[in-house]
Amino acid sequence: MRAPLSWLRELADVPPGLGGRALSAALIRAGLEVETVEQAGSDVTGPLVVGRVLAFDVERHSNGKSIRYCRVDTGEHNPIGADFQDENATSARGIVCGAHNFEVGDLVVVALPGAELPGAFRIAARRTYGHISDGMICSAEELGLPASPGILVLIEPDLKPGQDAISVLQLRDEVLDVAVTPDRGYCLSIRGLARESAQATKVPFRDPVDRPVPPESTAGHPVTIAADACPIFVALTVTGVDPDRPSPRWLARRVQLAGMRSVSLAVDITNYVMLETGQPLHAYDANRVDGALVARLAEPGEELTTLDGVRRPLEVNDLVIADDSGPIGLAGVMGGASSELSPTSSELVIEAAHFDALTIARSSRRHKLTSEASRRFERGVDPAATYAAAHRAAALLVELAGGVLSAEETVRGAVPHAPPTILDASLPGRILGADIDRNGVVEMLTEIGAHVTQSAQGFDPDLLHVIPPSWRPDLRDPYDYVEEVGRLVGFDTIEAVVPRAPVGRGLTRSQRARRAVNAAIASAGHVEVLTFPFLADGDLDAMRIEASDSRRSLVRLANPLSDTAPFLRTTLLPGLFAAVARNTSRGLDDLALYEAGAVFYARKPPVPAARYSVEQRPSQQQLAALDDALADQPRHLAVVMSGHWRPSGWRGPAEPAGWAHALGFVDTAARAVGLKVTRRAAEAAPWHPGRCAEISVVGKVLGFAGELHPEVCRTVGLPPRTCAAEIDLDALIAAAPIRADVAVLSSFPVAKEDVALVVDAEVPVAEVEAALRAGAGPLLESIRLFDVFTGQQIGAGRKSLAFALRFRAPDRTLTDAEAARARDAAVASAVAACGAVQRTQ
C-alpha cells in the first residue's frame, strides 16, 4: 500500500516536523513493514512556474519539423531589460516548442533556465531553430507525471503567471510503501495507516468512516441478496453527472501517488474513496442496468465479459452481481463490460457491498484475475464502512461532477456481528514477560477500537469481555489480543529471554552428521544453493525418467505458488539444473553447485489426513495418523558440475569437471560420517548410460553419480558433459557407525606390498578391494588402487587392477615373511571371491 504523507496528515495530526522516514520508523516499531519512503518529485528542482501563452509563430524548417516560437508571460520571472537580439519585443520570454496542443491564452508549466527535470535534464537558455529558447514549456511526462499527449495545459482557476508550479501540480510528497501482511487488511487504506500513524505517534485520529449503517431500506435502486457470501449491500443513485468534467489535479495526483492511474472523474472518485476508506466501490451506468441488482452465485453455463475485455466462463462457486440480463460483474473482483461507465454516462448507481473473503480469494485465483478490490476483500474489509464509503463517493460526485444525490437509497442486509472473546487481563503480561496491568490492557485494546467490558463469567475482575472493531476480523483468540498489546507496547521494549537448554542435550546424531557432511563438501570447493521445492509438469520428462520410476510419485499442491510448477519435487536435480543454466547464461561457467534438502514421494494409495480439535494436544496415536497421511520426505544430497574443476595456471592446464569429481563428491560426504561407499556401473536417468555409477553402502542403494545424458543437457540448457550426483542423505547417515573406534598409532615401520590381479571387466573394483581387505587380516593398515590396465596382454573382456597394500603391527616390526603371508592371504581371498588371477608380469 502506497500512502502519501500529505494524505495521512489529513486524517492523523502527525507532527509537522515529523517526516516520512521518522514516521516509517514509528510504524515499523508498531509491527508494520514499511519497505521504502519515496521522495516523490524530488527529481524536479529549480524554477518551475506557471506561464501564459501570449502569442506564437508557427515555423516549418528544412528538416520537415514544424515548431512554434512562443511568447510566454511568466510574471515576476519575465526578463526585464534583457537584450535577445531584438526578439524580445516585450518582457515576455521567447520559448521554442515542438508541440501544437495549446492555444494563445492557455496556462502552461514553464521550466526556467537553472531548473532540472527528471533524468537529470538541466534547462538552460540556448539557441535552436534560429531563436534563443529561454526555458521550456513542459509536458506531463517530462515532469514525471502520468503521460498525456502534448503539452500539459493547466485548467485550474485563479492561477497567475509566475506562480510556483511545483505546488500547483502537487509534485512533491513523501510516499510510504507499506507491505501489508494478510492479517492486516485494514492497512490497505489511508484510513488504516492513518489510524496506525496516530497510535504510533500518540496524536488524534479523524475517521473518514463517520456514518453508521442504517436499518434496511429499499427506496433506492432495487437490490436482492441471494447468497450468504454477501451480508450487506448499499446502492446510491447520483444523477446529472457531467461526464466531461476532468479529475481535479489533487485527486488525480493522489490516486497516482497511491499506485493507480487516473482514468476519468467518476472512476477516479471510486478509486480515491477505496484508497481512503479501504472499501472497494463500483459505479454502474444506471441506463445500462436491466432491473434489480442481485448478489448471487453463478449458475451453470453462465459467462461474463469483464472490464479487461476477457470473456470468462463462470463456475457455480463464483459470487456475481447480476441483473435481469444475467451476470454483470464478478463480485469483489471486477465489473462487467455490459454496465461499465461510458464517456456519456450521467446517471450512476454506486455499489458498496461486503463480500466473504474466502469466496473472493477463490474466485480471483480461479480466474487468474487480481484487482485492487480483490486484494482488499480477500484480506478482510470493514463491513461497517459500506454506507459511509458510498456517501463519500456520492458527495464527491456532487461536488466535482455536478451530480445530484437521490434521496432514495437502498440498504440490504446488516453488518455481521464481531466474535467476542473472554480475555484474562494478566495473560498479555505473562506471555510477553512485561509489567502490564489490567488498566493498561484495557486502555490499549480500547485504543485499537475494541469494545472492552467486565466479563459476566464469574467474579474475577481480570476477566475481560472484548469485542473487536469491525475492521479487525483477525482478532478472534485471546492470543491475538496478546499480540496487539505487545505491538502497542513495542516489541523492541520487551526483554528477550532465551530458554535455558536442558543439561546433557545438544544436537541430535542426525543433525551433527548433516553439519559434518555440509562442512566437508563446502571445504572441498562446492557451493551450496537453495532452490524452490517445486516441479513443473515437464521437468521429469526432460530428465527422461520413465513412468515406472519412483520419482513419478508426485504430490500435487492444492494451491501452488505458480500454476506452471504444481508438484513437490521428488529429486533435487531440476532445481540445480535451473541454477546452473542461470549462472552459465550470465557467463559463470565453472560451477559445482550442491543442495541438501527434502524430497517428497506421494503415498500410494493416498491417506486422508484427519482434522483434530485444536483445544488440546493430539494424542500419540493421532500424531502417528497425521504422519501416515504425509508424503514420504527423505533428505537428499545432490550436486551439478560444469566447466573446469581447476583453472589453468602455472601448475598446468585446466582440469575439466568430470564424472570422477561427481563420484568424489559422494566420497567426501561418505567420509564425513565415517563410511566408504561401493560403486557399480549402472544405467539410470538422467545420466549417460555408459558413464553412470550406482552408489551403495552395506548393500543399500543410495543414488547415482556420473555424466549427464547429452540429450538431457540439451533439453534443460546445460553445457555439454555436465556431471551430477544425487544420493539419499538420510540413508547415508543411518548407515554410518554410531561410534568409530580410534585405532592406536603404531610407532613401528610399515611393510609395503603391491599386487596386480586380473579379473573380468564387469567385476567392480569395490568387490575386489573388499575381498583383499577381508583376507589380509588385522595387519592390513590401508589399501589403495593405483592402476587399472586393459589390453591384449591380459585378454579381451579382462582388466588388471593394481593395489598398494600397507601392513603394520602395533607391537613389533613385521618380518618379510609375515608381510608376504598376509599378502598371499589377501590374494587367495580375492581369487576365491572374484575369480581373480594374480598377474606376475
Secondary structure, DSSP 8 states (H G I E B T S, - for coil): -EEEHHHHHHHB---TT--HHHHHHHHHHTT-EEEEEEEETTT-BS-EEEEEEEEEEEEE-TTS-EEEEEEEE-GGGS-SS--STT--SSSSEEEEE---S--TT-EEEEE-TT-EETTTEE---EEETTEEE-SEE-BTGGGTS---SSB-EE--TT--TT-BHHHHTT--EEEEEEE--TT-GGGSSHHHHHHHHHHHHT--B--S------S-EESSS-EEE--TT--EEEEEEEES--TT----HHHHHHHHHTT-----HHHHHHHHHHHHHS---EEEEGGG--S-EEEEE--TT-EEEBTTS-EEE--TT-EEEEETTEEEEETTTEEBGGG---TT---EEEEEEE--HHHHHHHHHHTT---HHHHHHTT---GGGHHHHHHHHHHHHHHHH--EE-S--EEEE-------EEEETTHHHHHHTS---HHHHHHHHHHTT-EEEE-SSSS-TTEEEEE--TT-TT--SHHHHHHHHHHHH-GGGS--------TT--S-HHHHHHHHHHHHHHHTT-EE----SEE-TTHHHHTT--TTSGGG--EE-SS-S-TT--EE-S-SHHHHHHHHHHHHHTT---EEEEEEEE--B--SS--------SSS---HHHHHHHHHHS-B--EEEEEEEESEEE--BTTBS-EE--HHHHHHHHHHHHHHTT---EEEE---TTEEEEEEEEEEETTEEEEEEEEE-HHHHHHHT--TT-EEEEEEHHHHHHHS-SS--------S--EEEEEEEEEETTS-HHHHHHHHHHHH-TTEEEEEEEEEE-STTT-TTEEEEEEEEEE--SSS---HHHHHHHHHHHHHHHHHHH--EE---
